[in-house]
Amino acid sequence: MYYSGADTVAVTVLAIYFVVLGLCLLGWLASFIFRGIGMYKIGKTQGRTNSWLAFIPFARTYFHGELSGDIPLKKRRIKSPGVWLLVTPIIYGVIFAVMYFFLIISIFISAISSMSYAGAYVPDSEMAGLLVVLLVFFVFVIIVSLIYAAIKGGLGVLVNRQIYERYTTVNMATLHAVLGMILPFYTSICMFIFGRRAEKIMEENMAQNQTVTGEQE
């Protein structure tokens, strides 16, 4: 059987693609497990009975926010951050769906208007109007996406910082929270490390309480 150079290149590219895809899946799975274990241990040290939510997709997002508790923000407080972590992407999705719906309607109206010319030359005004609609749509998408990314990222930093503050200094907690928004897998590693630290602190406190109780007896 004859194999051309193009076939060899195609097979090589396909093999590289599957290797990269496999590594990404393994990385995602490891990140999911590490973060889940860390969040589970932190939740257990807080006395939460629903710590198993750390391993449930979507529900872990809510649980993640609840681990931080209410977040003080100057004179106000962000209550139920877990709910906000869940709701923010939904709001963004609804806004995007509405924008996309209006884009489709605009294109549909423009197409009907163009068909009315029965194959004749479509005026430049029709094409210009469609281009303006597309331009406005893409600009609006970019603006909304930037606002969404800023809100989601800022909320994530606040949540993680408040969780980390219990197990490290304020400055280091802030640094870890910010790096978690930039570096992949960083938040999962931090959650795993601080989860073990929280578990160790709880064990030390329990041992200390037992010692004090024994001395009192």
Backbone as a ProteinNet text record, in pm:
[ID]
protein_1_A
[PRIMARY]
MYYSGADTVAVTVLAIYFVVLGLCLLGWLASFIFRGIGMYKIGKTQGRTNSWLAFIPFARTYFHGELSGDIPLKKRRIKSPGVWLLVTPIIYGVIFAVMYFFLIISIFISAISSMSYAGAYVPDSEMAGLLVVLLVFFVFVIIVSLIYAAIKGGLGVLVNRQIYERYTTVNMATLHAVLGMILPFYTSICMFIFGRRAEKIMEENMAQNQTVTGEQE
[TERTIARY]
85.1	0	89.2	52	134.2	87.8	181.7	151.9	230	157.5	222.4	275.4	355.9	407.5	296.5	189.3	75.1	7.1	-2	-63.9	18	148.9	236.6	221	216.1	197.9	63.1	-42.1	-176.5	-181.9	-118.1	-117.4	-39.4	73.5	154.2	77.5	12.6	-66.3	-179.6	-246.4	-357.1	-307.6	-190.6	-135	-100.5	-39.7	-6.1	-132.3	-236.9	-364.3	-420.6	-420.6	-477	-390.5	-258.5	-169.6	-197.5	-206.8	-235.3	-371.8	-471.2	-605.6	-605.3	-531	-522.2	-456.5	-349	-281.7	-372.2	-448.9	-543.5	-650	-700	-802.2	-745.8	-623.1	-559.5	-534.9	-491.6	-470.5	-599.2	-707.6	-837.1	-884	-866.4	-910.3	-830.1	-698.7	-614.2	-652.7	-677.7	-718.4	-851.2	-945.1	-1076.9	-1063.7	-981.3	-966.7	-893.4	-783.6	-705.5	-790.3	-863.4	-946.7	-1058.7	-1117.2	-1225	-1178.6	-1061.2	-1007.9	-981.8	-920.6	-891.8	-1017.5	-1116	-1240.5	-1314.9	-1308.6	-1376.3	-1316.4	-1183.5	-1118.7	-1145.5	-1143.2	-1173.1	-1316.3	-1407.9	-1547.7	-1566.1	-1494.1	-1505.3	-1453.3	-1344.8	-1290.9	-1384.4	-1469.1	-1567.7	-1695.5	-1699	-1815.8	-1932.6	-1906.1	-2013.8	-2048.2	-2177.3	-2222.3	-2238.5	-2227	-2244.5	-2111.8	-2002.5	-1871.3	-1856.2	-1940	-1935.4	-1968.5	-2027.2	-2055.9	-1928.1	-1814.4	-1687	-1654.9	-1720.3	-1692.4	-1805.5	-1907.2	-2020.8	-2008.7	-2001.2	-1992.1	-2107.1	-2081.2	-2175.3	-2204.8	-2240.4	-2267.4	-2140.8	-2024.7	-1898.8	-1870.3	-1925	-1908.9	-1978.2	-2100.3	-2173.8	-2100.9	-2055.1	-1986.3	-1857	-1788.2	-1664.4	-1689.1	-1794.2	-1825.8	-1867.6	-1940.6	-1988.4	-1874.7	-1764.5	-1651.7	-1591.5	-1604.6	-1547.1	-1635.5	-1766.6	-1859.2	-1883.2	-1959	-1985.9	-1854.9	-1842.4	-1718.1	-1735.3	-1658.3	-1666.9	-1607.5	-1678.8	-1634.1	-1659.1	-1556.7	-1568.2	-1682.4	-1788.8	-1898.3	-2009.4	-1991.7	-2094	-2037.7	-2123.7	-2083	-2146.5	-2069.3	-2122.8	-2175.6	-2305.8	-2367.2	-2390.5	-2379.2	-2398	-2315	-2182	-2098.2	-2111.6	-2147.7	-2167.6	-2279.8	-2385.9	-2497.8	-2453.6	-2375	-2328.7	-2234.7	-2151.7	-2064.3	-2144.3	-2259.7	-2346.5	-2428.3	-2479.5	-2573.1	-2502.2	-2380.8	-2310.5	-2296.9	-2250.9	-2243.8	-2380.2	-2483.9	-2619	-2666	-2642.3	-2681	-2607.5	-2477.6	-2399.1	-2454.5	-2488.8	-2544.4	-2676.8	-2760.9	-2891.1	-2870.7	-2781.1	-2753.7	-2700.1	-2608.4	-2551.1	-2658.2	-2747.6	-2854.5	-2948.6	-2980.8	-3067.7	-3001.3	-2871.1	-2799.7	-2796.2	-2772.4	-2767.1	-2903.7	-3010.4	-3145.1	-3172.7	-3137.3	-3159.2	-3072	-2953.2	-2868.2	-2934.1	-2987	-3054.9	-3175.8	-3253.3	-3370.1	-3327.3	-3218.8	-3170.3	-3124.8	-3054.5	-3009.8	-3128.8	-3228.1	-3348.5	-3423.4	-3438.1	-3507.3	-3428.6	-3295.1	-3210.7	-3221	-3228.6	-3241.1	-3373.9	-3481.5	-3613.6	-3613.5	-3550.8	-3543.5	-3464.3	-3357.9	-3276.4	-3351.7	-3432.4	-3509.5	-3615.1	-3656.2	-3758.5	-3708.1	-3574.4	-3519.4	-3519.5	-3562.7	-3584.1	-3461	-3345.2	-3224.3	-3156.8	-3216.8	-3154.9	-3041.1	-2971.1	-2857.2	-2906	-2848.7	-2886.7	-2815.5	-2890.3	-2828.8	-2721.2	-2625.4	-2517.9	-2569.9	-2682.3	-2739.2	-2782.1	-2832.5	-2873.7	-2751.8	-2645.7	-2523.8	-2459.5	-2460.9	-2403.4	-2479.7	-2612	-2693.8	-2663.4	-2645.8	-2613.8	-2476.1	-2380.6	-2246	-2246.3	-2328.2	-2338.7	-2395.4	-2497.4	-2557.1	-2453.9	-2376.6	-2273.7	-2166.1	-2127.1	-2024.6	-2072	-2195.8	-2251.8	-2260.7	-2299.7	-2311.4	-2177	-2073.4	-1941.5	-1882.7	-1903.2	-1854.5	-1924.9	-2056.5	-2135.1	-2092.4	-2066.8	-2022	-1888.7	-1796.6	-1666	-1679.4	-1762.3	-1779.9	-1841.7	-1948.2	-2016.2	-1923.7	-1845	-1753.3	-1644.4	-1594.6	-1493.1	-1550.3	-1672.7	-1737.6	-1760.7	-1806.5	-1830.6	-1701.3	-1593.2	-1465.1	-1414.2	-1433.3	-1388.1	-1466.6	-1598.2	-1682.4	-1652.4	-1647.3	-1622.1	-1483.3	-1383.6	-1247.8	-1232.6	-1291.3	-1283.5	-1351	-1466.7	-1537.9	-1458.2	-1397.2	-1316.5	-1196.9	-1133.4	-1019.5	-1063.4	-1175.1	-1224.6	-1258.5	-1323	-1360.6	-1236.2	-1143.3	-1023.8	-937.7	-926.3	-845.4	-899.6	-1032	-1090.2	-1073.3	-1075.7	-1051.9	-906.9	-814.8	-671.8	-627.6	-693	-652.7	-654.9	-733.4	-743.5	-617.9	-539.7	-426.6	-293.3	-292.6	-169.6	-189.2	-87.6	-99.1	-189.7	-235.3	-325.2	-256.7	-132	-59.9	-40.4	-2.2	17.7	-115.2	-221	-353.3	-395.6	-371.7	-404.1	-321.2	-192.8	-104.8	-149.5	-179	-224.8	-356.8	-446.2	-576.2	-560.5	-473.7	-451.2	-382.6	-280.3	-210.7	-303.4	-402	-497.7	-583.4	-600.9	-676.5	-592.2	-459.6	-368.3	-312	-268.4	-199.2	-295.7	-292.2	-379	-338.1	-435	-416.6	-367.3	-337	-280.3	-381.2	-506.1	-608.8	-630.7	-629	-648	-535.4	-412.9	-298.1	-309.5	-348.6	-364.7	-472.7	-584.4	-693.4	-647.4	-571.3	-523.2	-428.7	-334.8	-237.5	-306.2	-395	-461.5	-563.3	-616	-704.5	-630.3	-508.5	-426.3	-385.1	-356.5	-318.8	-436	-555.7	-674.1	-697.4	-678.6	-696.1	-593.1	-470.6	-365.1	-394.1	-440.4	-473.7	-586.8	-686.7	-797.7	-749.3	-659.5	-607.3	-526.3	-446.5	-367.5	-458.1	-566.4	-660.2	-731.4	-766.8	-833.1	-738.8	-612.8	-514.9	-491.7	-486.4	-468.1	-585.9	-705.7	-827	-830	-789.4	-787.5	-685.8	-572.3	-469.7	-520.3	-585.6	-641.5	-748.7	-834.1	-939.7	-880.9	-772.7	-707.6	-644.1	-586.5	-524.9	-629.4	-744.9	-851.4	-909	-911.2	-963.5	-862.7
-118.5	0	124.2	221.1	341.1	452	513.6	626.9	747.7	854.5	976.3	1056.5	1157.5	1245.2	1317.7	1351.9	1420.6	1331.9	1200.2	1107	1099	1097	1090.1	1213.9	1329.8	1454.7	1455.6	1409.8	1408	1317.1	1198.1	1104.3	1162.6	1227.9	1289.1	1400.3	1485.7	1594.5	1538.8	1432.5	1371.7	1310.5	1245.2	1184.6	1291.3	1400.3	1510.1	1568.8	1581.4	1636.7	1550.9	1418.5	1329.5	1328.4	1339.2	1345.2	1471.5	1586.1	1712.8	1708.1	1652.5	1640.9	1553.2	1442.2	1353.5	1420.8	1496.8	1568.7	1674.4	1743.4	1844.4	1780.8	1665.5	1596.5	1547.7	1495.9	1451.9	1569.9	1682.5	1802.4	1851.2	1850.6	1894.7	1801.3	1670.1	1573.1	1589.3	1606.9	1625.7	1754.2	1860.7	1987.2	1972.3	1901.2	1879.7	1804.8	1699.9	1616.9	1693.1	1761.1	1834.6	1943.9	2018.9	2125.2	2066.4	1957.1	1894.1	1846.7	1781.3	1733.5	1850.5	1956.9	2073.4	2138.2	2160.6	2222.3	2133.3	2001.5	1906.9	1916.5	1919.5	1925.1	2058	2166.7	2297.5	2300.1	2244	2238.6	2155.1	2043.1	1957.9	2029.6	2106.4	2178.9	2290.8	2336.7	2438.7	2377.9	2245.1	2177.7	2169.9	2178.9	2173.4	2027.4	1998.1	1861.5	1833.8	1938.6	1920.5	1933.9	1895.2	1910	1824.2	1721.5	1636.4	1714.6	1832.9	1916.5	1957.7	1946.1	1983.3	1897.6	1782.6	1692.1	1688.9	1772.8	1775.7	1897.2	1876.1	1991.4	2089.6	2216.7	2326.4	2348.9	2242.3	2258.1	2300.2	2256	2292.9	2441.3	2502.6	2646.8	2720.9	2678.4	2736.5	2709.4	2586.3	2548	2626.7	2650.4	2729	2867.2	2933.9	3066.6	3064	2959.9	2952.2	2927.1	2867.8	2844.1	2974.1	3079.9	3208.4	3281.6	3255.7	3331.1	3469.1	3552.2	3687.5	3766	3840	3911	4059.1	4114.8	4259	4339	4441	4526.2	4670.3	4733.6	4867.2	4870.5	4948.1	4958.5	4858.6	4777.9	4679.5	4538.6	4441.9	4302.3	4229.5	4141.6	4054.5	3929.5	3918.4	3803.6	3691.1	3569.2	3449.3	3454.6	3463.6	3470.2	3346.4	3232.7	3112.8	3128.5	3196.5	3221.7	3312.6	3414.4	3507.1	3438.9	3345.6	3271.3	3187.4	3139.8	3061.4	3148.6	3259.3	3342.1	3425	3471.9	3560	3500.5	3375.2	3317.8	3303.7	3277.6	3264	3397.7	3505.2	3638.9	3672.2	3640.3	3666.3	3586.5	3460.7	3377.3	3431.2	3480	3535.5	3661.1	3748.7	3872.4	3839.7	3744.3	3705.3	3645.1	3562.3	3501.3	3607.9	3709.1	3818	3895.6	3925.2	3996	3914.3	3786.2	3698.6	3690.6	3689.3	3684.5	3809	3925.8	4049.6	4054.2	3994.9	3989.4	3905.6	3789.8	3702.7	3773.4	3842	3915.3	4024.1	4095	4201.4	4145.3	4032.8	3968.9	3919.8	3865.6	3815	3929.1	4040.5	4156.2	4210.1	4213.5	4262	4170.5	4038.6	3943.4	3960.3	3979.5	4000.4	4129.5	4232.2	4359.6	4345.9	4265.8	4246	4165.7	4069.4	3986.4	4068.6	4178.3	4261	4327.2	4325	4384.6	4286	4162.3	4062.1	4047.2	4025.9	4001.8	4126.6	4240.4	4365.5	4400.7	4502.8	4546.8	4596.3	4539.6	4578.9	4708.7	4809.7	4940.1	4928.1	5018	5019	5046.7	5119.3	5151.5	5025.2	4923.9	4798.9	4725.4	4716.7	4650.3	4726	4858.8	4940.7	4922.3	4913	4892.6	4759.4	4654.3	4522.4	4522.5	4588	4596.7	4672.1	4777.3	4853.2	4765.8	4685.8	4594.9	4494.9	4436.4	4340.2	4405.4	4526.1	4597.5	4627.8	4676.8	4707	4580.2	4469.4	4342.3	4299.3	4300.3	4254.5	4348.6	4478	4572.7	4549.2	4529.8	4506.5	4375.9	4272	4143.8	4161.1	4234.7	4256.2	4330.6	4435.2	4514.8	4431	4359.7	4276.6	4165.6	4106.8	3999.5	4051.6	4171.3	4230.6	4260	4312.8	4341.4	4212.2	4109.7	3979.2	3920.5	3926.8	3872.6	3947.9	4080	4160.1	4125.6	4113.2	4081.7	3941.5	3845.6	3706.8	3691.8	3752.8	3743.9	3813	3930.6	4003.1	3928.1	3871.3	3794.2	3670.6	3604.9	3487.6	3521.2	3634	3677.9	3705.1	3773.6	3805	3678.3	3583.2	3457.7	3380.2	3361.1	3283.3	3351.2	3483.4	3553.3	3533.1	3540	3524.5	3381.8	3284.2	3145.3	3127.5	3179.8	3162.3	3236.8	3349.2	3431.3	3353.8	3248.7	3170.8	3085.8	3067.1	2974.8	3037.2	3166.9	3236.4	3385.5	3465.4	3609.6	3673	3795.1	3865.2	3890.8	3934.5	3964.4	3839.7	3729.6	3605.8	3551.9	3569.1	3524.9	3601.4	3731.8	3814.8	3773.2	3748.1	3706.8	3574.5	3477.3	3346.9	3359.3	3442.7	3460.2	3522.1	3621.1	3686.6	3592.3	3520.2	3426	3314.7	3280.9	3178.8	3219.1	3350.3	3399.9	3402.2	3390.3	3402.3	3267.1	3188.2	3063.1	2944.6	2857.1	2738.5	2643.5	2579.6	2479.8	2539.5	2669.5	2729.4	2726.7	2760.9	2761.4	2622	2521.6	2383.4	2341.8	2378.1	2345.2	2416.5	2545.4	2621	2559.2	2523.1	2462.6	2333	2253.4	2125.8	2149.2	2243.2	2272.2	2330	2427.1	2489.5	2395	2302.4	2201.4	2112.4	2070.7	1990.4	2071.6	2200.3	2286.7	2303.8	2319.3	2333	2206.3	2092.7	1964.8	1948.7	1990.2	1980.3	2071.4	2192.9	2287.3	2231.2	2169.6	2112	1998	1913.3	1802.3	1853.7	1959.2	2017	2076.8	2143.3	2201.2	2093.1	1985.1	1874.9	1812.3	1793.4	1735.5	1827.4	1956.8	2053.8	2055.3	2046.6	2044.4	1918.4	1806.9	1682.1	1690.7	1755.3	1770.6	1858	1968.4	2059	1988	1910.8	1837.9	1734.7	1666.7	1568.3	1630.1	1749.2	1817.2	1863.7	1906.4	1952.1	1837.2	1720	1604	1555.9
0	0	0	-80.1	-97.6	-5.5	63.9	150.3	99.7	78.5	31.7	149.4	117	221.7	294	220.3	282	384.1	354.4	449.4	578	562.2	680.2	767.1	702.5	776.8	847.5	777.3	836	958	947.1	1059.5	1176.9	1147.7	1253.3	1325	1246	1304.5	1389.5	1338.5	1412.8	1543.5	1538.5	1659.2	1762.8	1716.3	1807.3	1868.4	1786.3	1835	1948	1928.5	2030.6	2156.5	2139.1	2255.6	2336.4	2266.6	2334.4	2401.1	2329.3	2386	2510.4	2504.6	2620.9	2739.2	2713.6	2821.5	2883	2797.9	2849.6	2936.9	2893.6	2972.9	3105.8	3102.1	3226.6	3319.9	3261.4	3342.4	3404.3	3325.3	3377.6	3488.6	3469.4	3570.2	3698.6	3684.7	3803.4	3876.2	3799.4	3860	3932.6	3870.7	3931.4	4063.2	4064	4183.9	4294.2	4258.3	4357.9	4423	4340.7	4397.5	4481.7	4433.4	4508.8	4645.5	4650.5	4778.6	4873.4	4819.6	4903.6	4957.7	4870.9	4914	5012.3	4989.2	5079.8	5220.5	5228.5	5359.3	5428.5	5352.1	5411.8	5463.5	5385.3	5427.8	5553.2	5562.4	5680.9	5804.8	5789.4	5905	5948.4	5855.9	5891.1	5947.3	5955.6	6010.4	5914	5784.9	5686.1	5654.1	5653.6	5626.8	5476.9	5394.7	5250.2	5175.6	5241.3	5179.7	5054.5	5040.2	4921	4793.4	4807.6	4690.5	4617.4	4684.3	4622.8	4501.7	4487.9	4376.3	4273.5	4291.1	4200	4108.6	3975.6	3883.5	3905.3	3887.2	3906.6	4054.8	4126.7	4269.7	4342.9	4296.1	4359.6	4344.5	4238.2	4220.7	4334.3	4364.6	4477.4	4609.2	4626.7	4749.7	4766.6	4657.1	4658.7	4717.7	4670.6	4722.5	4867.4	4906.4	5044.1	5143.2	5095.8	5185.9	5236.3	5158	5199.5	5298.5	5292.7	5375.5	5316.4	5385.4	5337.6	5324.1	5214.8	5185.5	5215.9	5309.9	5337.6	5223	5179.9	5070.1	5109.8	5171.1	5227.2	5328.8	5304.2	5399.3	5371.2	5268.3	5233.3	5243.4	5223.3	5226.4	5108	5048.8	4943.2	5010.4	5019.1	5084.2	4983.4	5031	4948.1	4819.6	4831.5	4710.9	4622.7	4682.9	4603.1	4502.6	4544.4	4453.9	4339.6	4373	4269.9	4171.5	4219.8	4129.1	4030.4	4074.2	3986.3	3892.1	3945.4	3868.6	3761.4	3790.1	3696	3556.3	3539.8	3404.4	3338.4	3419	3363.4	3307.9	3383.3	3336.5	3207	3203.3	3082	2963.5	2987.9	2881.7	2829.1	2920.4	2878.4	2794.1	2840	2764.1	2625.6	2618.9	2489.6	2399.2	2457.2	2378	2322	2402.5	2357.1	2244.2	2259.7	2154	2024.9	2038.9	1921.5	1853.2	1934.4	1879.3	1794.7	1848.3	1773.2	1647.3	1652.7	1533.2	1424.8	1462.8	1366.1	1306.1	1389.1	1340.3	1242	1273.1	1184.5	1050.7	1054.4	929.2	849.4	917.6	850.3	781.5	852.3	794.4	675.8	690.2	580.4	459.5	482.6	371.7	299.5	374.4	312.5	232	287.4	216.6	86.8	90	-29.8	-134.6	-90.8	-184.6	-257.9	-199.2	-263.3	-391.2	-410.3	-531.8	-649.2	-623.2	-729.2	-818.3	-757.3	-833.9	-883.3	-863.2	-906.3	-812.3	-844.3	-763	-627.1	-521.7	-386.1	-351.8	-312	-280.2	-173	-182.3	-83.5	56.6	64.9	196.1	270.3	196.2	258.5	315.5	233.9	279.3	394.9	385.7	492	622.4	610.9	730.7	796.8	714.6	769	834.9	770.7	828	960.9	969.3	1094.3	1204.9	1169.6	1268.8	1318.9	1225.6	1264.1	1350.4	1313.5	1389.4	1530.4	1541.7	1673.8	1758.4	1693.9	1765.4	1822.6	1739	1784.7	1890	1874.6	1974.9	2108.3	2100.4	2222	2288.9	2207.7	2262.7	2334.4	2274.1	2334.7	2467.7	2468.6	2590.9	2702.3	2667.5	2767.7	2817.2	2727.6	2765.9	2859.6	2833	2920.7	3058.8	3062	3190.4	3267.4	3196.3	3259.3	3314.7	3235.3	3279.5	3402.1	3403.9	3517.8	3644.2	3630.3	3746.2	3798	3707	3748.3	3808.4	3742.2	3793.5	3927.6	3941.2	4067.5	4180.5	4152.5	4254.8	4293.7	4193.8	4223	4310.9	4283.6	4364.9	4508.5	4525.1	4659.8	4737.3	4669	4734.7	4777.6	4683.6	4715.3	4822	4813.3	4912.6	5052.4	5067.5	5200.3	5251.7	5160	5201.3	5244	5162.7	5190.9	5316.4	5347.9	5463.2	5593.9	5599.2	5722.8	5745.2	5639.2	5649.1	5609.8	5578.1	5545.2	5570.3	5540.3	5562.3	5456.5	5485.9	5394.4	5260.7	5264.1	5140.4	5054.6	5117.7	5043.5	4991	5068.8	5024.2	4899.5	4899.8	4783.3	4662.5	4684.4	4574.9	4515.4	4600.1	4551.8	4474.9	4525.1	4459.8	4321.4	4309.4	4180.3	4083.2	4129.3	4042.1	3994.1	4077.2	4038.6	3920	3900.3	3786.5	3659.1	3673.9	3560.3	3518	3616.8	3588.3	3594.5	3496.2	3499.4	3611.3	3671.8	3777.5	3909.5	3912.1	4033.3	4148.5	4117.9	4222.8	4279.6	4192.1	4238.6	4332	4297.5	4383	4517.4	4513.6	4638.4	4725.7	4666	4743.1	4808.1	4734.4	4788	4905.5	4888.4	4994.2	5118	5097.4	5211.5	5274.6	5195.9	5252.7	5350.8	5311.7	5401.9	5524.4	5502.8	5614.8	5711.1	5655.9	5741.2	5821.7	5757	5825.8	5938.1	5911	6012.1	6130.6	6102.6	6210.1	6295.7	6232.7	6307.5	6396.5	6343.6	6423.3	6541.8	6519.8	6629.4	6735.9	6692.2	6788.2	6868.2	6801.2	6871.6	6972.9	6933.6	7026.5	7145.6	7119.9	7227.4	7322.4	7266.6	7352.7	7436.9	7378.8	7455.6	7569.6	7539.4	7644.4	7758.3	7722.7	7824.1	7905	7836.6	7907.4	8003.8	7957.7	8042.4	8164.2	8147.5	8260.5	8360.1	8312	8401.6	8482.2	8419.9	8492.8	8598.3
[MASK]
+++++++++++++++++++++++++++++++++++++++++++++++++++++++++++++++++++++++++++++++++++++++++++++++++++++++++++++++++++++++++++++++++++++++++++++++++++++++++++++++++++++++++++++++++++++++++++++++++++++++++++++++++++++++++

